[in-house]
C-alpha cells in the first residue's frame, strides 16, 4: 500500500487543510477499492438472504397465486415482488457483515495501522464509514418507502388480473367462487335429467334448463348464484350458461346469462357467517316478510362494474401500499385506527433505515472486540445485537402508538441516538484493539 493509494496525491503535504486532504483521499484508488469491496460483499449477502426468504415463502405465494388462477409467469412475478418485504432488514445485515469483513481484513493487513500512523487515519476512516452508513440509510429508505409499497400493489394487481382473466374464460365445475356479495357454484349439466325432489313443505328446486337441450353436451355448466338481499332474505339465481364481456377502460363489464332464473325467498339462516363471502351490501328490512318471487328469462345481459365482482381498492387506501411521501404529507383520517397504522408503519420504516445507518458502527465495534478468543462469535454477536436493537425499537413503537409524524420519528431517533453513542464510546475505549492486528497471520 503506497502513499498514493492512501492520500490520492503524493504532492499533498501535511500542512494542507483537512478538507482538501479528505477530498483527495476519497478520490483515490484506495477509497474506490474500499467501497467496491463493501458493495460486492453486501450484494452477495443480500442475494443469499433473499434466496432463503423466497424459498421459505414459496409455498404461501404459490397457494395464493393458484387460488387466484395465476399462470406461471404471474406466479414468478408475484414471487419476485415479494422479495422487497425483507429487503430493508437484509440490507442492514449485509452492510454489517460486509463492513466487518472489510475492516477486519484492513486491520490484519495493517492498513488501519498505516492510516492512523499518517496522522489522519481516524478522520479518513470515519469519512469512509459515514459514507457507507449514509448510502445504506438512503437505499433502505427508498426500498422500504417506495419500492416495497409499489411491489405490494403490483402483487395485488397481478392476482386481480389473473382472477379476472380466469373468470372471463369460464368457471370450473364443482368449485365455489366467493365475491363480496355473492357465492357462485358451477356443476355439470345432466342431459335428460330431472331436478332433485323437493323436501316436504319447501319451495321446489329451480331448474334452469327450461326443457332445452344443452348446445354442447358434456361441456355446459349450470351456474348457481347465492346472494343475501336482506337480513332474512336471500336470492338464488341459476343460469345454463354465463359469459363475461369486458372490461372496458372505465371498468364496465357485461354479464350475459342464458336460461336465467331468479328466486327470492325468506332465509332464516343466511350464509353471512364470520368469513363474510356473501355479506349483505344493500339490506332492507322491507323484504323480510315478502313472499317468494320467481322469475324466468331466456337471455339476460346486465351491465356492472368490475368492483361488483372483484373489488380492487385504490393503492392509497391500503396502509402497507402507501409510499413514504403519502405517509408524511397525506394523512389518513378515515378512522383513528387507520391513522395509527399509518404512523406505526412510518416509524417502522424510519427505524429500519436507521438500522442500516447503525450497521457500519456496529461493525467497527465488532472488529474492536475481535481477537483470537472471540474470533468465532464476534460477528454473530454483532448481528444479534443489531437485531436486538430492531426488536427493541419495534416494542417502543408499539408501546408509544404514535398518531403524528413527530410522535413516530422522535422516539425512534432518541433510541438509535442512544445506541450509537454507546457504540461510539466503546469503540473509543477499545481503539487500540481496533488498530493493532489481533489474529495470527498465515
Secondary structure, 3 states (H helix, E strand, C coil): CCHHHHHCCCCCCCCCCHHHHHHHHHCCHHHHHHHHHHHHHHHHHHHHHHHHHHHHHHHHHHHHHHHCCCCHHHHHHHHHHHHHHHHHHHHHHHHHHHHHHHHHHHHHCCHHHHHHHCCCHHHHHHHHHHHHHHHHHHHHHHHHHHHHHHHHHHHHHHHHHHHHHHHHHCCCCCEEEECCCCEEEEEECCCCCCCCCCCCCCCCCCCCCCCCCCCCCCCCEEEEEEEEEECCEEEEEEECEEEEEECCCCCEEEEEEEEEEEEEEECCCCCCCCCCCCCCCCCCHHHCCCCCEEEEEEEEEEEEEHHHHCCCCCHHHCHHHCCHHHHHHCCCCCCHHHHHHHHHHHHHHHHHHHHHHHHHHHHHHHHHCCCCCCCCCHHHHHHHHHHHHHHHHHHHHHHHCCCCHHHHHHHHHHHHHHHHHHHHHHHHHCHHHHHCCCCCCC
